[in-house]
Amino acid sequence: MVGNEELRRTGVHAVQVLAVAASYYGAGRLGLLRELSIEGAVVTPVYPPTGIAVAALLILGMGCWPGIALGSFFVVLSVAEPRPEVLGVLAGNTAAPVCAALLLHRAGFRQDLSRLRDGLALVFLAALAAMTVSATVGVGLVVLTDAPAAHSFWLIWLAWWVGDAMGVLIVTPLLLLLHGARWPPPLGRWKEATALALAACGLVPLAAFSSVSLLFLVSPLIIWAALRFRFVGSVLCVLLTSVVATIAATDGDGAFAGLSRIEVMLKLQAFNGAMALTALLLSAVITEQRNTRRSVERACLELAEVLEHLTAGEAPRSRPHPDPGDTDGRPRRGANP
């Protein structure tokens, strides 16, 4: 019986590792469809596998890290020949999500993102801090194997780091929310949700592909989604915005027309970063405020029940009815006895 249980756990773990590897590889190939070449180094404005890796470690546990390494190995093989330095890239791509998960566990991170501190931890610990590991290792190996790229170390490092960080900021919250969501989802405010979806599908392509720079029009849309639908609405809007803006940037259309590759990279990543930070932090603040209000309401109801229970056994005291014309209860002069 014990042997069967152990065999079942081993089989489940193997399936989880393979699923993480397949998801990582698929997301990596999808992210590489829209790539930018910076001083000979290939980078992606948004690298989804990092977000999948961090979410997998948080949901499935730290034991799924071999799936990250395996998926990263096949992604690297799909774009480069097998060389000794590939092992360094695999180490960096695996260590960065593991560091992110460890930092989040250390900070007491909650997967439902119900507190502002959870949003801040995801942004500053998992995305901005931990992804420096993969960027430093990866770009360091590029510089060691390609001497002409040494003078552009910081530019390539910035592009690599922001791409990995954006994957965490956009993909990880979405997967965590899908994992913790109730199915089927509630149908409240479906009319407003439909209006938001239609507005996003119309406004985002217009802002990204217009010859006039209209990217600022996306900000009210993100704020609307965060205020009314919190993480679910805001993260989906950011995902749509990031995909459309990345397509426009890599094609050199719309707001990104006439810019150099470096300018395109800086503008796109600044835009994606601003939208993701706005959505995450604003949604976290709103969620925390709503949870606080509900806690106060429950406390008030409990207090009212306690007071009602304490006063239920007390009979009301009889008081003499004062004369309508006198407030002290005594008869007025000249009144009939």
ZILIN-V221597 format. One record per run of one state. SS is the DSSP state (2 for helix, 1 for strand, 0 for the rest). FROM is the first residue (numbers start at 1). LEN is the number of residues. If there is no record, write none. Layout:
ss & from & len
SS & FROM & LEN
SS & FROM & LEN
//
This chain:
ss & from & len
0 & 1 & 1
2 & 2 & 30
0 & 32 & 3
1 & 35 & 4
0 & 39 & 2
1 & 41 & 4
0 & 45 & 3
2 & 48 & 13
0 & 61 & 1
2 & 62 & 18
0 & 80 & 6
2 & 86 & 21
0 & 107 & 9
2 & 116 & 14
0 & 130 & 1
2 & 131 & 15
0 & 146 & 1
2 & 147 & 34
0 & 181 & 9
2 & 190 & 20
0 & 210 & 7
2 & 217 & 35
0 & 252 & 2
2 & 254 & 3
0 & 257 & 4
2 & 261 & 51
0 & 312 & 26
//
